[in-house]
Amino acid sequence: MKSAYRKLVWFPAALLLLAGALSAQTGAVEGDIKGEDGNLVAKGDCKKGQGACVKLERTDIKGNYMTAADKKGHYFHAGLPLGNYNLTLEIDGKPVDNVKGVRTRLGDPTPVHFDLSIKARKAQAMKKAAETGTITKEQSREMTPEQKAAMEKAMKDRAAAMQKNKALNDAFNAGMDAMKGQQWEQAVEAFNKAAEMDSKQHVIYAQLAESHMGVAAKKTGDEQMGAWTKGLEAYAKAIELKPDDAAYHNNYALALVKAKKLKEAQEELGKAADLDKPNAGRYFYNLGAVLVNTGQTEAACEAFKKGIEADPKYADAHYQLGNCLFARATTTNDGKVIPQPGTRESFEEYLKLKPDGPFAQNAKDMIGVLEATVATEFKNPNAPGQKKSAPKKK
């Protein structure tokens, strides 16, 4: 009887231990929700389909969950089984944004934020690009069928306007054809002719500027400087006619770099970043790339830093900053490499953001070099006759 009693006591305890182990295998997801105006959204009521709610759909096995934003625009859902989830933000019952491939974890909640203001600015930039026809390859990949149709319509409308003046149209097309063949002098002549017929077309001056820069690339000395000067003047004219075009400011800045006018170039990139905030990091990254190619390492480091400040998740900027800092490493008399602070962290951040990116192996190799450097500096503190040295000033 006594033995049976012990079994009865032990069995519930085992169940409690098992239940504790099972309950521990859960995680949580939380984050802030900002509307298109950049402000935190109002409290949600998922049952009524009002306000902001976040739907969590498990992808590895079936499972659906829902949670609402509180009055501070924050949502939180605990007790989620460990697994992979797709999160969908709904406003008044309509899906407006989503994040896929979220993995829950033990311990601290997994942060997943929604910011509709970024999406709104991106959509506005895409609309503008579609209307003007000045679109990047990245934007082209992200365009919806409606946006592509709008861009095609804008391009057709512009072509129709150009047809009103056949001579102008012929001169412009002749310039474009010459540019494709890198016949820069012929392109300059054609665009100058077009500009004489219509001095209000900003696109003519933008292409004229590119043509002058093409001429400069094949010249040296005073001839090169003369072509640069004309190219910069054409960019300035294009911006005068179209001051809100971020691409013009960006291209103008890159031309200023070639002309060794770094201060003016940074000012133009700042304007481009203000006009097109979602792509601000890219503008400074472009500046850094040009500076690297022209051997201006110090200025390139600063450009990549600004790119990261504008977009902390710009992986390539982190990688290039790592390379830039590594190039500034010093060497002691005994051949040891002393890297600049932040070098390793830059490569690690790139791998965190793009573990399978095109520079991933290079980043790993650079970290390996840094680790090897540290290893060569190791000394056994217990070795006989060895004195501890005071920390060196940094």
Buried (B, 14 or more C-beta within 10 A) or exposed (E): EEEEEEEEEEEEEEEEEEEEEEEEEEBBBBBBBBBBEEEBBBBBBBEEEBBBBBBBBBEEEEEEBBBBBBEEBBBBBEEBBEBBBBBBBBBEEEEBBBBEEBEBEEEEBBEBEBBBBBBBBBBEBBBBBBBBBBBEEEBBEEBEEEBEEBBEEBBEEBEEEBEEBEEBBBBBEBBBEBBEEEBBBBBBBBBBBBBEBBEEBBBBBBBBBBBBBBBBEEBEEEEBBBBBEBBBBBBBBBBEBBEEBBBBBBBBBBBBBBBEBBEBBBBBBBBBBEBBBBBBBBBBBBBBBBBBEBEBBEBBBBBBBBBBBBBEEBBBBBBBBBBBBBBEBEEEEEEEBEBBEBBBEBBBBBBEBBEEBEBBEBBBEBBEBBEEBEEEEEEEEEEEEEEEEEEEEE
